[in-house]
C-alpha cells in the first residue's frame, strides 16, 4: 500500500517539474526514498533537472549543487512514479455501435483532461498511462500514452515519438466482450474471422501504396481505418489486446503470428 505521505509529495514533484522543466536544478531532501533497485534510503537526497534524475542517495553522500532550488520533504516518502499500461481515465471513448472494427477512432479526440479521474490517478502516484477506448469492440480504436502533468489541453500530456507523432497503440479485444448481436460477431470464431478479413484488406492496401511508388494518380483512395492497420503491420503501432480465456490468448497469438504484428495481452 502506498504511504499517505506519498500523495502530497507526488503532487509537489509534478508541479515543480512542470514549472522548472527546462533548466533549474531541483533538490528534494529528507524524505525516505524507495529506489527502483536497492534498499530504501531512510533520509535521502534527490537531484532533478529538466525532468531527469541526476543523482539519488543518502544525505551526505549526494552533493547539493550550488544554486539549486531546495525542497525539504522530511517525513515524506518518495518513490518512482507508477505506470498504468491499461487505463480508461479521462472519460475517453472510441468506436460506437455501428461496427465491431473501428481502428480509425482516436481516443485522443475524446479525452477530457479536466476529468477528476486524472487528478485522482496523479495523486495516487501514477505518472504515465496508456489510455484506451473500451473493450466491447474487436478493434475499438487508437490508444494514447500520456504523462499526467498539470494540463489545460490534451496536448500538454502527450508523449511524442522521435518523428513527432503521438505515441500510442491499437486497442483490440476478443473473448466475451465483443460477442453481441449483429453487426457485432456472435461467436469467437466469427470474431477472429472478421479481424483476419480486415488485416488482409490492410495488406492489400499497403501493397497498392507500395506499387504506386509515390505517384498520386496511382494511389488508392485514402482509408483512415486501413492506414492504422498498416501501421500495426509495419510495427509502428503495437496492439494492446483485451482477452478472457486461455484459448482466447492462443487466438490472439495466432493472429499476431499470421500478420506479423507486435501484441500484448491483458485480461
C-alpha positions as CSV (number, residue, x, y, z in Angstrom):
1,X,0.0,0.0,0.0
2,X,1.3,3.5,-0.8
3,X,2.1,5.6,2.2
4,X,-0.3,8.5,2.8
5,X,2.8,10.8,2.8
6,X,3.4,9.9,-0.8
7,X,0.4,11.8,-2.1
8,X,1.3,15.4,-1.4
9,X,4.9,14.7,-2.3
10,X,3.9,13.3,-5.7
11,X,1.8,16.4,-6.4
12,X,4.7,18.7,-5.3
13,X,7.2,17.0,-7.5
14,X,4.9,17.1,-10.5
15,X,4.1,20.8,-10.1
16,X,7.8,21.7,-9.5
17,X,8.9,19.7,-12.6
18,X,6.2,21.4,-14.7
19,X,7.3,24.9,-13.7
20,X,11.0,24.3,-13.9
21,X,11.2,21.5,-16.6
22,X,13.9,23.0,-18.7
23,X,17.0,24.2,-16.7
24,X,16.5,24.7,-13.0
25,X,18.2,22.3,-10.6
26,X,15.7,20.9,-8.1
27,X,16.8,19.1,-4.9
28,X,14.4,17.1,-2.7
29,X,15.9,16.2,0.6
30,X,14.9,14.5,3.9
31,X,12.3,12.0,2.5
32,X,12.5,8.3,2.7
33,X,13.4,7.3,-0.9
34,X,12.4,3.9,-2.3
35,X,14.6,3.4,-5.4
36,X,13.9,1.1,-8.3
37,X,16.7,-1.2,-7.1
38,X,18.4,-1.5,-3.7
39,X,17.2,-0.9,-0.2
40,X,15.1,2.1,0.9
41,X,17.1,5.2,1.9
42,X,15.8,6.5,5.3
43,X,16.8,10.1,4.7
44,X,17.8,10.7,1.1
45,X,18.6,13.4,-1.5
46,X,17.2,13.5,-5.0
47,X,18.6,15.9,-7.6
48,X,16.4,16.6,-10.7
49,X,16.9,18.8,-13.8
50,X,14.9,19.0,-16.9
51,X,12.6,16.2,-15.7
52,X,15.5,13.8,-15.3
53,X,17.1,12.4,-12.2
54,X,20.7,13.4,-11.9
55,X,21.6,11.9,-8.6
56,X,19.9,10.0,-5.7
57,X,21.4,8.7,-2.5
58,X,21.7,9.1,1.3
59,X,22.1,12.5,2.9
60,X,25.8,13.4,2.9
61,X,26.6,11.1,0.0
62,X,25.0,13.2,-2.6
63,X,26.3,16.8,-3.1
64,X,23.7,19.6,-3.3
65,X,24.6,21.6,-6.5
66,X,25.2,25.3,-5.9
67,X,22.2,27.4,-6.8
68,X,19.7,24.5,-6.7
69,X,16.2,25.1,-5.6
70,X,15.9,23.0,-2.4
71,X,12.7,21.4,-1.2
72,X,12.6,20.0,2.4
73,X,10.4,16.9,2.2
74,X,11.3,15.4,5.6
75,X,8.8,12.9,6.8
76,X,7.5,12.1,3.3
77,X,8.0,9.0,1.1
78,X,9.5,9.4,-2.4
79,X,9.3,6.6,-4.9
80,X,9.2,6.1,-8.7
81,X,6.0,7.1,-10.5
82,X,3.7,4.2,-11.3
83,X,2.9,3.3,-14.9
84,X,-0.6,2.1,-15.8
85,X,-0.5,0.2,-19.0
86,X,-4.3,-0.3,-19.3
87,X,-6.2,2.8,-18.3
88,X,-9.6,4.4,-19.1
89,X,-9.2,7.7,-17.2
90,X,-10.2,10.9,-18.8
91,X,-13.7,9.8,-19.8
92,X,-12.3,8.8,-23.2
93,X,-14.3,6.7,-25.7
94,X,-13.5,5.1,-29.1
95,X,-15.7,3.2,-31.5
96,X,-19.5,3.4,-31.5
97,X,-22.2,0.7,-32.1
98,X,-22.1,1.0,-35.9
99,X,-19.3,-1.6,-36.4
100,X,-17.2,-4.0,-34.4
101,X,-14.0,-2.8,-36.1
102,X,-13.1,0.9,-35.9
103,X,-9.3,1.4,-35.9
104,X,-9.8,5.0,-37.2
105,X,-11.4,6.1,-33.9
106,X,-8.9,8.0,-31.8
107,X,-9.2,8.2,-28.0
108,X,-7.1,11.4,-28.5
109,X,-10.3,13.2,-29.7
110,X,-12.4,12.3,-26.6
111,X,-10.2,12.6,-23.5
112,X,-11.3,15.3,-21.1
113,X,-8.1,16.5,-19.3
114,X,-10.2,18.2,-16.7
115,X,-11.9,15.0,-15.7
116,X,-11.4,14.2,-12.0
117,X,-10.0,10.7,-12.7
118,X,-6.7,12.3,-14.0
119,X,-6.1,14.2,-10.8
120,X,-7.0,11.1,-8.7
121,X,-4.5,8.9,-10.6
122,X,-1.8,11.5,-10.3
123,X,-2.5,11.9,-6.5
124,X,-2.1,8.1,-6.2
125,X,1.4,8.2,-7.7
126,X,0.6,7.2,-11.3
127,X,2.6,9.4,-13.6
128,X,2.4,7.6,-17.0
129,X,-0.7,5.9,-18.6
130,X,-1.8,4.1,-21.7
131,X,-5.4,5.4,-22.1
132,X,-7.6,3.0,-24.1
133,X,-11.0,3.1,-25.6
134,X,-13.4,0.4,-24.3
135,X,-13.2,-3.4,-24.8
136,X,-16.6,-4.1,-26.4
137,X,-15.2,-4.0,-30.0
138,X,-12.9,-6.3,-31.8
139,X,-11.0,-3.1,-32.6
140,X,-12.2,-0.1,-30.6
141,X,-9.6,2.5,-31.7
142,X,-6.2,4.1,-31.1
143,X,-4.8,4.3,-27.6
144,X,-2.7,7.2,-26.3
145,X,0.4,7.3,-24.0
146,X,0.3,10.2,-21.6
147,X,2.3,11.9,-18.9
148,X,0.0,13.0,-16.1
149,X,1.2,16.6,-15.9
150,X,-1.0,19.5,-14.8
151,X,-2.7,20.3,-18.1
152,X,-5.1,22.6,-19.9
153,X,-5.4,20.6,-23.1
154,X,-4.6,17.0,-24.2
155,X,-1.5,18.4,-26.0
156,X,0.1,19.1,-22.6
157,X,0.1,15.4,-21.7
158,X,1.2,13.8,-25.0
159,X,4.2,11.5,-25.2
160,X,5.8,12.1,-28.6
161,X,7.8,9.7,-30.8
162,X,11.1,10.7,-32.4
163,X,9.2,11.5,-35.7
164,X,6.9,13.9,-33.8
165,X,3.8,11.7,-33.9
166,X,1.8,10.8,-30.8
167,X,2.8,7.6,-29.0
168,X,0.0,5.1,-28.7
169,X,-1.2,1.6,-29.6
170,X,-4.3,0.0,-31.0
171,X,-6.9,-1.5,-28.7
172,X,-8.3,-4.9,-29.8
173,X,-10.4,-7.4,-27.9
174,X,-11.9,-10.9,-28.2
175,X,-13.5,-13.3,-25.8
176,X,-16.9,-12.5,-24.4
177,X,-16.9,-8.7,-24.5
178,X,-17.3,-8.3,-28.3
179,X,-19.9,-11.1,-28.7
180,X,-23.2,-9.3,-29.3
181,X,-25.9,-9.0,-31.9
182,X,-25.2,-8.0,-35.5
183,X,-23.2,-6.1,-36.8
184,X,-21.0,-7.5,-34.0
185,X,-19.9,-11.1,-34.0
186,X,-22.0,-13.8,-32.3
187,X,-19.2,-16.3,-31.8
188,X,-15.5,-16.5,-31.0
189,X,-14.8,-18.0,-34.5
190,X,-16.6,-15.1,-36.2
191,X,-14.7,-12.6,-34.1
192,X,-11.4,-14.0,-35.4
193,X,-12.6,-14.2,-39.0
194,X,-13.7,-10.5,-39.0
195,X,-10.3,-9.4,-37.7
196,X,-8.4,-11.6,-40.2
197,X,-10.5,-10.2,-43.0
198,X,-9.6,-6.6,-42.1
199,X,-5.8,-7.3,-41.8
200,X,-5.9,-8.9,-45.3
201,X,-7.5,-5.7,-46.6
202,X,-4.7,-3.8,-44.9
203,X,-2.1,-5.9,-46.6
204,X,-3.7,-5.3,-50.0
205,X,-4.0,-1.5,-49.2
206,X,-0.3,-1.4,-48.3
207,X,0.7,-3.3,-51.5
208,X,-1.2,-0.8,-53.6
209,X,0.6,2.1,-51.9
210,X,4.0,0.5,-52.5
211,X,3.1,-0.2,-56.1
212,X,2.1,3.5,-56.7
213,X,5.7,4.5,-55.8
214,X,4.6,8.0,-54.8
215,X,2.6,8.7,-57.9
216,X,-0.6,10.4,-56.8
217,X,-2.7,9.2,-59.7
218,X,-1.9,5.6,-58.8
219,X,-2.5,5.8,-55.1
220,X,-5.6,4.1,-53.7
221,X,-8.3,6.3,-52.1
222,X,-7.3,7.2,-48.6
223,X,-8.7,4.9,-45.9
224,X,-8.2,6.0,-42.3
225,X,-9.1,2.6,-40.8
226,X,-6.7,0.7,-43.1
227,X,-3.9,3.3,-42.6
228,X,-3.9,2.4,-38.9
229,X,-3.9,-1.3,-39.6
230,X,-0.9,-0.8,-41.9
231,X,0.9,1.0,-39.0
232,X,0.3,-2.2,-37.0
233,X,1.6,-4.4,-39.8
234,X,4.7,-2.3,-40.1
235,X,5.4,-2.5,-36.4
236,X,4.8,1.3,-35.8
237,X,1.8,0.7,-33.6
238,X,1.6,-2.1,-31.0
239,X,-1.7,-3.9,-30.4
240,X,-2.9,-3.9,-26.8
241,X,-5.3,-6.8,-26.7
242,X,-8.1,-7.4,-24.1
243,X,-8.9,-11.1,-23.7
244,X,-10.5,-13.6,-21.3
245,X,-9.7,-17.3,-21.5
246,X,-6.6,-19.2,-22.3
247,X,-7.9,-20.2,-25.7
248,X,-8.7,-16.6,-26.5
249,X,-5.0,-15.8,-25.8
250,X,-4.0,-18.5,-28.3
251,X,-6.2,-16.9,-30.9
252,X,-4.5,-13.6,-30.3
253,X,-1.1,-15.2,-30.7
254,X,-2.2,-17.0,-34.0
255,X,-3.4,-13.7,-35.5
256,X,-0.2,-11.8,-34.4
257,X,1.9,-14.6,-35.9
258,X,-0.1,-14.7,-39.1
259,X,0.2,-11.0,-39.8
260,X,3.5,-10.4,-38.1
261,X,2.5,-7.6,-35.7
262,X,3.6,-7.0,-32.1
263,X,0.9,-7.5,-29.5
264,X,0.5,-7.5,-25.7
265,X,-2.4,-9.1,-23.9
266,X,-4.4,-8.1,-20.8
267,X,-7.3,-9.9,-19.1
